[in-house]
Amino acid sequence: MAQVVLKDLNKKFDEVHVVKDVNLHVRDKEFLVLVGPSGCGKSTTLRMVAGLEEITSGEIHIGDRLVNDLPPKDRDIAMVFQNYALYPHMTVYDNMAFGLKMRKFPKAEIETRVKETATLLGIQDLLKRKPRQLSGGQRQRVAVGRAIVRHPQVFLFDEPLSNLDAKLRVQMRVELKRLHDRLETTAIYVTHDQVEAMTLGDRVVVMKDGLVHQVGEPLEVYSKPRNKFVAGFIGSPAMNFIDTTISDAGGLYAETTGMRVKVPADRVSRLAPYKGKTVTLGIRPEDLREAAGSDPHDLVFEALVEVVEPLGSEILLDTTVGTHTVVARVDPTVRAKHHQKIRLAFIPHRIHFFDNRTEEAIV
Amino acid sequence: MALLRPRDVQQPVLARLLDNERALAAVLLAPAVLILAVFIAYPFVMGVWLSLSSTSVGNPGRFVGLQNFLKAWNDSIFQTTFQNTFVYTFWATIFKLALGMWLALLLNRHFRGKRFVRAAMLLPFIIPTVLSTFAWRWMFDPTFSVLNWLLYRTGLIVTKLPFLSDGTWALWCAIVVNTWRGMPFFAITLLAGLQTINPDLQEAASLDGANAWQRFWHVTWPLLKPVTIVVVVFSIIQTFSDFQLIYVLTGGGPANSTHLLATYAYQIGVATGLLGEGAAISLFMFPVLLAVVWIQLRYLRRLEGA
């Protein structure tokens, strides 16, 4: 059990600066997820914590120890790799026991621990098999087992589910979450899958180009994205972005061809300086709905339906408004046909505005 | 009134024959079988026949049973030769494996000029054996030995070392040259094997608390075993039947003390002209090589089966 602190962490590969001034405080027992598109530096950050990658500058503390110069084996951490990295020539039992053997645990204790862990993960019947005789999901379990059998201070996960098929991934996601609740060990988890990030993380760190863009609880990151990148990255389908001009006609309006939206009252003061300028309006597909007659007309716009994607529990509508493409996620009861027009309404307090130059959220 | 005949009735004979899988297989196998028969089976059978006969140059000879083998077995030069062959093969293979492994592990790291070093390492392997062995012979030369000169000048020795003029020394010199020549093959093959090992395994092992030696012993080495077995068996076969190197370096001397089976068989069979006796000597290699190949095949089959 330990906290992990990263201070002004930097990593350069020759001239390429892949991790830039990362500051993070992973709390004790927390499940922290680093998420971002590939090449954002999340894996490199994790590998620096593991000690597999040298630190260019900055500090990493695990517990109350500065670990910058400690080799991986002395950091008391365990890592689950994307491709499992199971020792192919060893049985499942030996794979799990290896770390304990290297640390000179007594044989009896190794056996107790391995069996306990195997039972916890439901792989107790596979102990004599070799990795190649296992399915992807079973290998994943063994890899997790190898990590937890050692009772380390911190777990590191490097995209552990990305080699599994979609169904298994969902199942293992739930299991990992349950496991973490039970083991209460600090965990840092790297993924490019924002759904995994949202569902697993106590807190989520969104990274891009080596920079931390936002740190927060999943719903906070979802509902209050700090900038346009976070807004577009978290949530699926992604948030709609529409370039609008702020105008004053007895109240502020965000306008573009085919759309004229009244700026919600609580945002008026912040948007006042943008009068006459262009800002990006952001609205999530789920924050649009089919307009009813009672909706105020300045929250409603007309859109041309291009594609209808019925998903059963909901319908995704790909529509166009002027030159913009707008995706709406509406109730399955909505009867929409392509090439027809539909009236959609904003949920006003869910509208986001972003500065066009800095891409920061205007709140 | 014209009758329509099905086409296949008129199919040419050859096409029909090739449609038959057995016939096709025979046709396709024939060239390989022919080559094997002419270049492997015939000389081998001929060799066995010669070894059982009293054939010599100019004398067709007659069947003499195992007499040639018995004669060789009781010949003191043959006994030395037989022993030399095992000593030579054993030590040369051990050295090639150890040094080749070490080189492969070094070359598997990232460093500047890696490609250049990898290419340069192959030089001993590329240079014709006869040429490089001649160079070595000069370095070991009793009068002009650059090694002796160096050691003498640096004060490490006071009298010249009898590199090729002493039987035991000469055999070890041959082992050194063989090691120098064969090591690149080990290094390159083992390096290729090393590169198929997922680097994540090393990282996983280091997180599991293994130090460099433990990572090699518990992870790298077991995974490299299949490649190692193959390359060691190859090397044993080649070293055990080595000819060129001894022929050029010592010619079997001094006083027939450094002969290997191949050079001694040549000496007796071709140089002396006793074809039957020479064939018998070279056939002593057969059971040993057969055993080595059998072990290898068994091991590989077990790997496939597992």
HADDOCK unambig.tbl for C-alpha pairs under 7 A between the chains (distance, minus, plus):
assign (segid A and resid 52 and name CA) (segid B and resid 203 and name CA) 6.94 0.50 0.50
assign (segid A and resid 72 and name CA) (segid B and resid 206 and name CA) 6.25 0.50 0.50
assign (segid A and resid 72 and name CA) (segid B and resid 207 and name CA) 5.21 0.50 0.50
assign (segid A and resid 73 and name CA) (segid B and resid 206 and name CA) 5.73 0.50 0.50
assign (segid A and resid 73 and name CA) (segid B and resid 207 and name CA) 4.77 0.50 0.50
assign (segid A and resid 73 and name CA) (segid B and resid 208 and name CA) 6.24 0.50 0.50
assign (segid A and resid 73 and name CA) (segid B and resid 209 and name CA) 4.28 0.50 0.50
assign (segid A and resid 78 and name CA) (segid B and resid 207 and name CA) 6.39 0.50 0.50
assign (segid A and resid 85 and name CA) (segid B and resid 200 and name CA) 5.67 0.50 0.50
assign (segid A and resid 85 and name CA) (segid B and resid 201 and name CA) 5.26 0.50 0.50
assign (segid A and resid 85 and name CA) (segid B and resid 204 and name CA) 6.64 0.50 0.50
assign (segid A and resid 86 and name CA) (segid B and resid 201 and name CA) 6.95 0.50 0.50
assign (segid A and resid 87 and name CA) (segid B and resid 201 and name CA) 6.60 0.50 0.50
assign (segid A and resid 89 and name CA) (segid B and resid 223 and name CA) 6.85 0.50 0.50
assign (segid A and resid 98 and name CA) (segid B and resid 208 and name CA) 6.89 0.50 0.50
assign (segid A and resid 99 and name CA) (segid B and resid 208 and name CA) 4.22 0.50 0.50
assign (segid A and resid 99 and name CA) (segid B and resid 209 and name CA) 6.02 0.50 0.50
assign (segid A and resid 102 and name CA) (segid B and resid 209 and name CA) 5.70 0.50 0.50
assign (segid A and resid 102 and name CA) (segid B and resid 210 and name CA) 5.81 0.50 0.50
assign (segid A and resid 103 and name CA) (segid B and resid 209 and name CA) 6.46 0.50 0.50
